[in-house]
């Protein structure tokens, strides 16, 4: 079935208007590919099923399958690509056997990014 002219623009605009209604936005980037995303999907489901919060809170979960510094790098790329200007970006990763400079580098990078925009804040856990 052929696409209707102008349909793509309409859908994208509507999605953006829907997102603008959300007061609180959380973007979670997990180091793992399965366990961590499933864990956070449980929280997301509980919030979205709650009639009080479902229209207030937006939660997006992105499994990265990457190590420490790459998690925050992927979060930055996602923010730029999707033109996100407001919300909380959470980077979740394990200590594992990474050297301290790489582990602490994520916190330092998040601190630097937080100085750029007070409405878009990066957190590490």
C-alpha positions in Angstrom: 0.0 0.0 0.0 1.5 3.4 -1.0 2.2 5.9 1.7 0.0 9.0 1.7 1.7 12.3 0.9 2.6 14.3 4.0 1.8 11.4 6.4 5.4 11.1 7.7 5.6 14.7 8.7 2.2 14.5 10.5 3.2 11.5 12.6 6.5 12.9 13.6 4.9 16.2 14.6 2.3 14.4 16.7 4.9 12.4 18.5 6.8 15.5 19.4 3.7 17.2 20.7 3.0 14.1 22.8 6.5 14.2 24.3 6.2 17.9 25.1 3.3 17.0 27.5 5.6 14.9 29.6 6.9 16.9 32.6 9.6 14.4 33.8 11.8 12.6 31.3 14.3 9.9 32.1 16.6 8.3 29.6 18.4 5.2 31.0 21.5 3.8 29.2 22.5 0.4 30.5 25.9 -1.3 30.1 24.2 -4.7 29.7 22.0 -5.9 26.9 19.5 -8.0 28.8 19.5 -8.0 32.6 19.7 -4.3 33.3 17.1 -3.3 30.6 14.7 -5.9 31.9 15.1 -4.6 35.4 14.3 -1.0 34.4 11.5 -2.1 32.1 9.7 -3.4 35.3 9.9 0.1 36.8 8.8 1.7 33.5 5.8 -0.6 33.3 4.7 0.2 36.9 4.9 3.9 36.2 3.1 3.7 32.9 0.3 1.7 34.4 -0.2 4.1 37.3 -2.9 6.6 36.2 -1.3 9.4 38.2 2.1 9.2 36.6 1.5 7.8 33.1 0.9 11.2 31.5 3.6 12.9 33.5 6.7 10.6 33.2 8.5 9.5 30.1 11.1 6.7 30.5 13.2 5.5 27.6 15.6 2.6 28.2 18.5 2.0 25.8 20.7 -1.2 26.2 24.2 -0.2 25.1 26.2 -3.5 25.4 29.3 -1.3 25.9 31.8 -0.6 28.7 32.0 2.5 30.9 33.1 5.4 28.7 31.2 4.1 25.7 28.0 4.1 27.7 28.1 7.9 28.2 29.3 8.4 24.7 26.3 6.5 23.3 24.1 8.6 25.6 25.6 11.8 24.2 25.0 10.6 20.6 21.4 9.7 21.4 20.8 13.1 22.9 22.3 14.9 19.9 20.6 12.7 17.4 17.1 13.1 19.0 17.7 16.8 19.8 16.9 16.2 23.5 17.2 19.5 25.5 15.4 18.6 28.7 15.5 15.5 31.0 17.7 13.3 33.1 20.2 11.0 31.4 21.2 8.0 33.5 24.3 6.0 32.6 24.3 2.6 34.4 27.5 0.5 34.3 29.5 -2.0 36.3 32.9 -1.5 37.8 34.2 -4.8 36.6 38.0 -4.7 36.1 38.2 -1.4 34.4 41.0 0.9 35.5 40.0 3.8 37.8 40.6 6.5 35.2 38.0 4.9 32.8 35.5 4.3 35.6 35.9 7.8 37.1 36.0 9.3 33.6 32.3 8.8 33.2 31.6 10.8 36.3 33.9 13.5 35.1 32.3 13.6 31.7 28.8 13.8 33.2 29.9 16.7 35.4 31.2 18.6 32.4 28.1 17.9 30.4 25.9 19.1 33.3 27.5 22.6 33.1 26.3 23.0 29.5 22.5 22.8 30.1 20.8 23.0 33.5 17.6 21.3 32.1 19.5 18.3 30.7 21.4 16.5 33.5 23.6 13.4 33.3 23.8 11.0 36.2 26.0 7.9 36.7 25.2 4.8 38.7 
